[in-house]
Amino acid sequence: MTEQEIVKELGAAMDRMRGHPLADTARIIVETALRSDLGCRRKALEEAHFLLQVMPKTETDELHIDLSLILNLGILLNGLSRLDRPIIPVYHEAFGLEWGHTARKLHTDARTWQPVHLIFMNRTEQQPLDLLGYPWLVHELVHYAFANQLPLFYQGHQILNTRVQQWNLASLAVNDPVSQQITKDFRTYWIPKESQFDWPHEIAVDAVCMLLLGPVYVSALQREYADATDTINAYQIEPDHIPIELRTQAMIRIGEQLGWEAEVEPLRLLQQQWQRQWPEAARASRYRTLRDHALIAEAQRAALEYATSVRLPQLTPARLTELSAAAEDVAPLQGLDLIISAWCMYQRHQGGEGYATWTARLLQSFADE
Ligand SMILES: [Zn+2]
């Protein structure tokens, strides 16, 4: 496609989006691309083209709920009075229909860009929404809030340097390839990166979610891993994903610290199940070395420091009781309260008819707005 053809397609796409709740976002993206320097204009137009293509096409009640949640939570988690960077929910099979987050760069010149955040939703536009999975939306939006933020609070580098020095000495002394590998591993997994594909970010995001959602988040994690672990080795170390056993261990720690001692019990049971399932992986020295308790604690401390700095609301047992008592009335529900109330209603009706009716009423309240 020539540049002119791309511009024409962008215009047509904007026309189609007239009146759509994301029309303003689309306009900002296209205008930014059109204003970009000659040197990166083609790249910017292609990026805008991609972004408009992945935007939701149909205006459903579900989309209204999602956009309302994203706006509400995005503002809350950033500690700002409005969203300062566009966020687009993506419902596309091409991205695997799994929860995720990524920041795209819409270049205005060689060195500057407008970040545009994509939140990958776990369903297509046509599939019904499942609010029990929405603690993961909060998780992805904490990643959005942490873009270039967590390293400001994180002080794990000192601990990391000590570890690396110890293993360096060990590897020099015996010329041991295992110690060399562990030195490398510490750096790969424990240094926070811009992409956020590292362990401190993952642990810190979970810590913020535990603060905001407590047992609601525990349920989401339990639900995610209870069926998955027949296929996923919980101790598996991969570049992009934190081992789920390590993550679970970190969640138990922060849950206890935040006063949800009894509520994290399902996670302890999962851990015991994994120990029986993969006894050798659980004992492996590389895994046990990298599962560093001081570094886990530091990522969580940094997360709570961030939460304090933007005044995030902690979910307490008293607040949960209050929300549960008021959950029947869907009209005022927004943001975190909506997600927590959905969980309360699911528990009350054990997922039965009552919960389905409540969800339908909730959707209707967004359609009426
Ligand atoms: Zn994550």
Residues whose N, C-alpha, C, O or C-beta is under 5 A from the ligand:
A	BS01	ZN	none
